[in-house]
Each structure stands twice: as structure tokens, then as C-alpha cells.
Amino acid sequence: MLLTDFVVSDAILPDLDADTKDAAIRGMVESLSGAGRIPAADSEGIITSILKREELGSTGIGNGVAVPHTKHPAVDQLTATVALSNRGVDFASLDGEAVHILFLLISPPDLPGDHLRGLESISRHLRNPNFCNFLRQAQSCEEVVELLQEADNNQLG
């Protein structure tokens, strides 16, 4: 599954201005709403759903990376965005480090296979140190989209 199949380029936040997990998640959901990928009326429900998922255990997986996610009926297909934080966000990560790269994933409840494939695709790329290093240096939506395309084409090996 390709990242560019489900990451909404118009919702990418190359300079996320948030210092808490809640603010980061809210900013990313609002970005997806602003890009027309989720109904504004459902934003609060999606934010609540993601924060409930975080209560089960942080999606801050270490190495400055977090992948908050949920299933929600407001979307009819796998939908994601990327946010980058120069300052770092306290995400209660497994390694205690601040998060600089965030992938937020929302999928329809009736497509659990897509949800798992999306998470697997994201995590596979995030295990690549080159991909993460280039992402941290990205300054614009266009640069992030280029990196996603290169990752999809396996050019960041």
C-alpha cells in the first residue's frame, strides 16, 4: 500500500505549532477537515476517538515518531496526514523523547484490513532512518509529498 494513496497532501503540516499531544492531534484533524477530507461536524468526535486510543497506550513509537490513529465512520476510505514539529511534541513516547514526525491515520470501521495495511505501510517507512532524516529536514508540503513519493518508489533505501 502506497503512502501517497492515503496521505492527503493538502492536509500536510510541515511546521506543526503544538507542544502537547492533544494540540498536535487537534491540529492534524483540523487540517484534514480544512482539506475537505473529513466533515467539520465530525472533527471533535474524531479527536475524542484518537485521544481514547492514546489512553490505551501512546502511539509515540520512539525515535521521535508518533502514529496516532483511529477508526471512525466519518471517513469512507483510509485517510491520513503528516505533521512535522521542529520544537517537538511531548507524546508520552515509549522512549521518553519528544516527537518530531507524526502520521495521523483515520479509517472506516468496516475496513479493518485497510487500517492495518495503512499502519504497516507507515511503520515500515518510519523504520527507515533515511526517510525519517529527510522528513525532519522537509520545509514544505511539497517536500514532504516528494519524500512520500520517493519512499513509495523505494528510492530512499
Residue frames relative to the residue before (quaternion, step in Angstrom):
aa qw qx qy qz dx dy dz
M 1.0000 0.0000 0.0000 0.0000 0.00 0.00 0.00
L 0.3449 -0.7691 0.5102 0.1710 3.56 -0.76 1.08
L 0.5466 -0.6155 0.4565 0.3377 3.58 -1.04 0.79
T 0.6805 0.5045 -0.2956 0.4416 3.57 0.95 -0.87
D 0.5366 0.6104 -0.4091 0.4148 3.61 1.25 -0.13
F 0.8364 0.1977 -0.0783 0.5052 3.60 1.03 -0.66
V 0.5682 0.5454 -0.4149 0.4556 3.63 1.19 -0.11
V 0.3217 -0.7529 0.5505 0.1630 3.57 -0.75 1.11
S 0.3493 -0.7860 0.4675 0.2040 3.57 -0.24 1.27
D 0.6493 0.5264 -0.3229 0.4438 3.61 1.04 -0.70
A 0.6988 0.4618 -0.2694 0.4752 3.61 1.22 -0.30
I 0.4383 0.7040 -0.4596 0.3178 3.62 1.25 -0.03
L 0.1786 -0.7775 0.5991 0.0683 3.54 -1.00 0.94
P 0.1751 -0.8351 0.5124 0.0972 3.62 -0.04 1.23
D 0.7792 0.1869 -0.1204 0.5861 3.60 1.23 -0.25
L 0.0771 -0.8347 0.5453 -0.0004 3.54 0.48 1.27
D 0.1699 -0.7813 0.5958 0.0752 3.55 -0.81 1.04
A 0.4334 0.6489 -0.5020 0.3730 3.56 0.19 1.32
D 0.1443 -0.8065 0.5631 0.1079 3.56 -1.02 0.67
T 0.6921 0.3702 -0.2935 0.5457 3.57 1.27 0.18
K 0.6518 -0.5100 0.3976 0.3963 3.52 -1.27 0.45
D 0.6580 0.5194 -0.3134 0.4462 3.59 0.87 -0.96
A 0.6825 0.4885 -0.2912 0.4591 3.59 0.87 -0.96
A 0.6349 0.5271 -0.3305 0.4581 3.60 1.01 -0.78
I 0.6716 0.4872 -0.2959 0.4733 3.58 0.87 -0.96
R 0.6377 0.5232 -0.3250 0.4626 3.59 0.95 -0.87
G 0.6647 0.5150 -0.3059 0.4466 3.60 0.88 -0.91
M 0.6762 0.4908 -0.2937 0.4643 3.58 0.97 -0.84
V 0.6493 0.5000 -0.3190 0.4761 3.60 0.97 -0.83
E 0.6576 0.5011 -0.3120 0.4681 3.59 0.94 -0.86
S 0.6091 0.5452 -0.3455 0.4609 3.58 1.10 -0.64
L 0.6503 0.4945 -0.3078 0.4877 3.61 0.99 -0.81
S 0.6347 0.5175 -0.3238 0.4739 3.56 1.05 -0.76
G 0.6647 0.5148 -0.2940 0.4546 3.57 0.94 -0.92
A 0.6724 0.4709 -0.2844 0.4953 3.56 1.18 -0.62
G 0.5320 -0.6696 0.3832 0.3490 3.59 1.29 0.06
R 0.5200 0.6694 -0.4017 0.3465 3.60 1.22 0.29
I 0.7556 0.1308 -0.1483 0.6245 3.56 1.27 -0.22
P 0.5313 -0.6320 0.4481 0.3427 3.60 -1.00 0.73
A 0.5514 -0.6291 0.4373 0.3301 3.58 -0.91 0.93
A 0.6326 0.5576 -0.3302 0.4240 3.59 1.03 -0.79
D 0.7066 0.4511 -0.2585 0.4799 3.60 1.19 -0.50
S 0.4114 0.7500 -0.4534 0.2503 3.60 1.25 -0.18
E 0.6852 0.4906 -0.3000 0.4471 3.59 0.79 -1.00
G 0.6484 0.5199 -0.3173 0.4568 3.59 0.98 -0.83
I 0.6508 0.5024 -0.3094 0.4779 3.57 1.02 -0.78
I 0.6330 0.5227 -0.3293 0.4666 3.59 0.95 -0.86
T 0.6524 0.5132 -0.3061 0.4661 3.59 0.92 -0.93
S 0.6542 0.5242 -0.3047 0.4520 3.56 0.95 -0.90
I 0.6652 0.4877 -0.3041 0.4766 3.59 0.94 -0.87
L 0.6655 0.4970 -0.3137 0.4601 3.60 0.92 -0.84
K 0.6065 0.5287 -0.3556 0.4755 3.61 1.09 -0.62
R 0.6251 0.5246 -0.3324 0.4728 3.58 1.04 -0.80
E 0.6463 0.5289 -0.3156 0.4506 3.60 1.01 -0.82
E 0.5999 0.5694 -0.3625 0.4295 3.60 1.11 -0.59
L 0.6142 0.5511 -0.3413 0.4501 3.59 1.17 -0.53
G 0.7209 -0.2861 0.2278 0.5886 3.54 1.20 -0.57
S 0.5405 -0.6500 0.4239 0.3249 3.54 -0.91 0.89
T 0.3302 -0.7146 0.5801 0.2093 3.54 -1.12 0.73
G 0.4081 0.6393 -0.5058 0.4110 3.55 1.26 0.48
I 0.1598 -0.8666 0.4706 0.0450 3.55 -0.06 1.35
G 0.6485 -0.5062 0.3216 0.4689 3.58 1.26 0.04
N 0.7912 0.3095 -0.2472 0.4659 3.54 -1.34 0.27
G 0.6745 -0.5321 0.2993 0.4151 3.58 1.06 0.71
V 0.6118 0.5587 -0.3184 0.4606 3.56 1.27 0.39
A 0.0096 0.7730 -0.6344 -0.0061 3.58 -1.15 0.72
V 0.1207 -0.7835 0.6076 0.0480 3.54 -1.13 0.74
P 0.0490 -0.8045 0.5919 0.0056 3.61 0.32 1.20
H 0.0706 0.8135 -0.5691 0.0973 3.58 -0.94 0.87
T 0.0267 0.7748 -0.6316 0.0078 3.52 -1.33 0.39
K 0.3468 -0.6522 0.6104 0.2860 3.50 -1.40 0.08
H 0.0929 0.8025 -0.5800 0.1046 3.59 -0.86 0.92
P 0.4995 -0.6930 0.4372 0.2811 3.61 -0.92 0.90
A 0.5117 0.6544 -0.4240 0.3607 3.63 1.22 -0.13
V 0.7272 0.3516 -0.2388 0.5390 3.60 1.21 -0.35
D 0.2729 -0.7684 0.5552 0.1640 3.57 -1.10 0.66
Q 0.7601 0.1741 -0.1568 0.6060 3.56 1.31 0.15
L 0.6765 -0.4657 0.3740 0.4308 3.54 -1.29 0.34
T 0.0090 0.8054 -0.5872 0.0809 3.58 -0.74 1.11
A 0.0823 0.8104 -0.5727 0.0917 3.57 -0.81 0.98
T 0.0818 -0.7520 0.6450 0.1088 3.48 -1.38 0.22
V 0.3270 -0.7112 0.5920 0.1918 3.51 -1.37 0.28
A 0.0255 -0.7705 0.6362 0.0304 3.56 -1.10 0.72
L 0.1760 -0.7641 0.6145 0.0867 3.53 -1.12 0.77
S 0.1023 -0.7949 0.5974 0.0274 3.55 -0.95 0.91
N 0.3496 -0.7390 0.5399 0.2007 3.56 -0.59 1.15
R 0.6947 0.4910 -0.2578 0.4581 3.55 0.95 -0.98
G 0.4116 -0.6933 0.4870 0.3360 3.56 1.03 -0.76
V 0.2221 -0.7630 0.5993 0.0965 3.54 -1.14 0.77
D 0.3978 -0.6813 0.5562 0.2611 3.56 -0.98 0.86
F 0.0059 -0.8356 0.5460 -0.0611 3.56 -0.35 1.27
A 0.4269 -0.6950 0.4566 0.3554 3.58 1.31 0.19
S 0.1236 0.8433 -0.5092 0.1193 3.55 1.03 0.90
L 0.6684 -0.5230 0.3609 0.3866 3.52 -1.25 0.54
D 0.7514 0.3672 -0.2137 0.5049 3.61 1.04 -0.73
G 0.5362 -0.6646 0.3822 0.3531 3.58 1.28 0.12
E 0.5485 0.6286 -0.3856 0.3941 3.59 1.28 -0.05
A 0.5608 -0.5750 0.4716 0.3639 3.56 -1.25 0.49
V 0.4016 -0.7098 0.5347 0.2213 3.56 -1.22 0.63
H 0.1503 -0.8006 0.5777 0.0529 3.55 -0.97 0.96
I 0.7467 0.2693 -0.1606 0.5866 3.59 1.23 -0.48
L 0.0107 0.8030 -0.5945 0.0415 3.58 -0.74 1.09
F 0.0907 -0.7359 0.6690 0.0508 3.53 -1.03 0.90
L 0.1021 -0.7884 0.6047 0.0484 3.59 -0.68 1.05
L 0.0805 -0.8204 0.5656 -0.0228 3.55 -0.73 1.14
I 0.0219 -0.7663 0.6420 -0.0139 3.56 -0.95 0.99
S 0.0173 0.8061 -0.5912 0.0190 3.57 -0.87 0.89
P 0.5933 -0.5609 0.4266 0.3892 3.57 -1.22 0.44
P 0.5677 -0.6258 0.4114 0.3418 3.61 -1.00 0.77
D 0.7022 0.4775 -0.2764 0.4500 3.61 1.09 -0.64
L 0.6974 0.4053 -0.2870 0.5167 3.62 1.24 0.21
P 0.0039 0.8505 -0.5260 0.0075 3.61 0.68 1.06
G 0.5957 0.5710 -0.3640 0.4319 3.60 1.10 -0.58
D 0.6422 0.5100 -0.3152 0.4777 3.57 1.01 -0.84
H 0.6163 0.5525 -0.3419 0.4451 3.57 0.99 -0.84
L 0.6913 0.4736 -0.2764 0.4706 3.57 0.84 -0.99
R 0.6561 0.5006 -0.3186 0.4664 3.60 0.95 -0.81
G 0.6296 0.5270 -0.3302 0.4656 3.58 1.04 -0.74
L 0.6586 0.4937 -0.3042 0.4796 3.59 0.91 -0.91
E 0.6533 0.5174 -0.3188 0.4515 3.58 0.95 -0.85
S 0.6485 0.5169 -0.3154 0.4613 3.57 0.95 -0.86
I 0.6548 0.5031 -0.3099 0.4711 3.57 0.91 -0.92
S 0.7149 0.4607 -0.2812 0.4444 3.59 0.72 -1.02
R 0.5955 0.5587 -0.3687 0.4442 3.60 1.06 -0.66
H 0.6919 0.4613 -0.2818 0.4786 3.59 0.87 -0.91
L 0.6721 0.5083 -0.3060 0.4430 3.59 0.99 -0.78
R 0.5850 0.5480 -0.3772 0.4639 3.60 1.25 -0.18
N 0.5935 0.5556 -0.3590 0.4585 3.58 1.29 -0.24
P 0.3694 -0.7631 0.4770 0.2317 3.63 -0.40 1.17
N 0.6020 0.5571 -0.3661 0.4395 3.62 1.06 -0.63
F 0.6397 0.5281 -0.3163 0.4603 3.57 0.93 -0.95
C 0.6881 0.4808 -0.2866 0.4618 3.60 0.83 -0.98
N 0.6511 0.5168 -0.3246 0.4513 3.61 0.91 -0.84
F 0.6686 0.4841 -0.3022 0.4766 3.58 0.93 -0.88
L 0.6289 0.5363 -0.3384 0.4498 3.60 0.99 -0.80
R 0.6506 0.5290 -0.3221 0.4395 3.59 0.90 -0.93
Q 0.7055 0.4618 -0.2580 0.4716 3.58 1.11 -0.65
A 0.4910 0.6795 -0.4329 0.3315 3.60 1.21 -0.31
Q 0.2327 -0.8027 0.5420 0.0887 3.55 -0.98 0.92
S 0.7956 0.2165 -0.0957 0.5577 3.60 1.21 -0.34
C 0.6642 -0.4707 0.3935 0.4271 3.54 -1.33 0.25
E 0.6423 0.5464 -0.3222 0.4301 3.56 0.95 -0.93
E 0.6594 0.4983 -0.3150 0.4666 3.60 0.95 -0.84
V 0.6387 0.5140 -0.3317 0.4667 3.59 0.99 -0.78
V 0.6473 0.5107 -0.3223 0.4650 3.61 0.92 -0.89
E 0.6315 0.5270 -0.3351 0.4596 3.62 0.96 -0.80
L 0.6631 0.5004 -0.3048 0.4658 3.59 0.94 -0.85
L 0.6281 0.5199 -0.3365 0.4712 3.59 1.02 -0.75
Q 0.6523 0.5082 -0.3099 0.4692 3.58 0.99 -0.84
E 0.6525 0.5023 -0.3161 0.4711 3.59 0.95 -0.84
A 0.6377 0.5155 -0.3273 0.4695 3.58 0.99 -0.82
D 0.6382 0.5255 -0.3243 0.4597 3.60 0.97 -0.85
N 0.7213 0.4142 -0.2309 0.5049 3.58 1.07 -0.75
N 0.4413 -0.7297 0.4205 0.3097 3.58 1.32 0.22
Q 0.4050 0.7252 -0.4690 0.3001 3.55 1.03 0.76
L 0.6458 0.5064 -0.3346 0.4631 3.59 1.21 0.10
G 0.2049 0.8372 -0.4856 0.1462 3.57 1.27 0.37
